Each structure stands twice: as C-alpha cells, then as structure tokens.
C-alpha cells in the first residue's frame, strides 16, 4: 500500500499524516514521550534490519561499492561459485564446490587437508557471515586458493550476496 501526500498549499497532509499527528499529540499530552521515543527508535531499528538483512555483510558491500563495485548480483556470485579455474599452482582445476560442495547448506570437506567444513549457508549455520574479520580472512584465502588471485571488490560482493541468499 502506497500513501501519497497532496500538497494543497494548506496544512492538509492527508489522512495518514493527520492520524499520526493526532497520536503524537495524545502521547505528548499524556507525557508518554519517553515511550514514544523508544517506540520510534525500535521501529526505525526494525525497519533498518528488515531492509539490510545482515549489517556485517551490508557494511562490506558498502565498502566494496566505495572501491568501484556496482550492482551486486547473487546470480553472478552463484556462477563464480561454480566456476572451475585452472592455474599454475594446482594440477587440476579448482572451484569453490570442490571443498564446500554444490549445496552450501551441507557440510563440505577440504580437498587437500580433508578437514570438515561446516555449512556455509547462514540459513543452516547462523554463525556464518556474522564476523567481518573472518569474512575478510576467508574470502582472501579462498579466492587465492581457488582462483589463484584475490577476488575483486565486485566478485566479493557478488559472492557474499549469493551466500547470504542460501
């Protein structure tokens, strides 16, 4: 539902705004302004969370945009995830799926060390994508291992967006 406000040159701001003003007036009159302030702050916080999803990822995405990345795409992140790359340091082509598997909601296993990798999907493993330092560390390490180089800001953003949707 979209509310439009008409500018008639008077103080008529439309019914929703008038109702909101009425509520504010009643709360102020009853000296409930601390409650009002708390409700407003919680509402803004909830709206921001619903809009952003994950504040850690959003902070990194903003940083990557400041480095020149634009329009992150989960689809591009998924393609990068499945892409096989041959490079001089590996006898065979590498891809993210070799260690993490095709379904990141399941555990994976590192192809060289044979260590179990807990699910990467935040929907299965709520601890994922919660610590910026770990995200930076593993993106750097895994991009170098898989692609033979560090990921660009665009690639990091696309990958994070894709992982976040899983």
N, C-alpha and C positions, 0 to 999 in steps of 0.2 A: 504494500500500500504506500503510495507516494502522496505526500501532502504538499500542496503548493500554496504559497502565500501571495496574495494580491496586494499590490501597492496602489491604494486608492487615494493616497495623499493625506489620509487621516490616520488615526491610531488603530484602525481596524486591521489587525494582523491575521485574521482568520480564526475560526473556532478552536483548533488545537492549541494555538498560542494563548488565546484568551483563557482556556481551561487551565493551562499550565500556570499562567499568571495568577489565576484565582487560587490555585493550590499553594503557590508561593506566598500569596498574601495571607491565606489562612494559617499557614505554618509559621510565618513571621509574627502574626498577631498572637499566636498561642506560645510564642517563644520556643519554638521547636527548631530553631535554626541549627543547633549542633546536629540534630538528627537529619535535617535536610542536607546539610553539608556532607555528612557521612554517606547518605544515600546517593547523593550526586557523585561523590568520589568513587564509590563502589560501582556505580553504573558506568562511569567513564572507564574504569579499570576493566570491567567485564566486557565492555564494547571493544576496548583495545585488544584484549585477549582473543575474542572471537574473530577479530579482524586479522590478527597476525598469526595466530596458531602457536608458534613457538618463538619466544623472544630471543633466544640464543641464535637460532637459525636466521631470524629476521635481521638481527644485528650484523651477522656475517653477510647476508645478502646485500644489505645497505653498503657495507664496506666494499664488496665486490663491485657494486654499481659505481662507487666512487673511483674504482680502479679502471672503469671503462666498460664493464659488462652491461648488457641491456637485455630486457625481456627474457627472463629465465624461463626455461621450458622443461617440465617434467618429462615430456616425450623425448627431448634431446638427451636428458640425463639417463633415461632408460636405454637409449641407443648406445650411449657411451659406455654404460654398464655392461652391455652385452658384446661390445666391440672387441675383437681379437687383434692384438698388436704384436708384431714381430719386431724385436730389436736385438742389437748385438750382444747384450748381456744374458740372453736366455736362449737355450737350444730350441725351444718351442714357443709358439705364440702364447701370449698371456691375455687374460681377461679377468674382470672382477668376479665373474661367475665361477672361475676355477676354484677359488677359495670360499667365497660366500654362497655359492650355489645359485641356481636360477630363481629360487624363491627365498628372498631375504627374511621371510618370516620364520624360516627354519635355521637350525644351526649349520655352520659350514665347517670346513677343515682346511687349514693351510696346506698347500700342495708340497711345500718343502719341509716345514717343521712338523707337520701332521697334528698341530695343536688345534683343538676345537675352538671355533669362533662362534660366540653366542649370536643369536639372531640380531640382525642389523635394523630391522623394521621397528620403528617406535610403537606401532600398534601391538607388537608382540613383546617387545623389550622396552618398557617405559624409561629405562635409564639412557637409552640411545638419544643422541642429539641434545643432551642437556648440559654438557660442559664444553665451552668454547675451546679451551686448551686442548682437549682430547680430539675434538673435531679437526682442528688445525693440524695436530700431530699426525693423525691417521690419514687425512687427505694428502698431506705431503708425502708420507711414507708410501702409501698405497699407489699414488699416482706415479711416483718414481719407480716402484716395483713393477707396476702393470704397464705403464706407457713408456717407461724409460726416461721420463722427464716430469717436472712438476706440472700440475694442471693449471690452466689459465683461470682467471677470475670467472669467466663465463662458464667454463666446464665445472668448476667447483659449485657455482650457484645452481647450475642445471642438475648436478648430481644430488646436492642437498635437497632441492625441491622434489626430485624423484623419490629419494629415500623417505622423505617426510610423508609422502603420499601412500607409502606401503603399509 
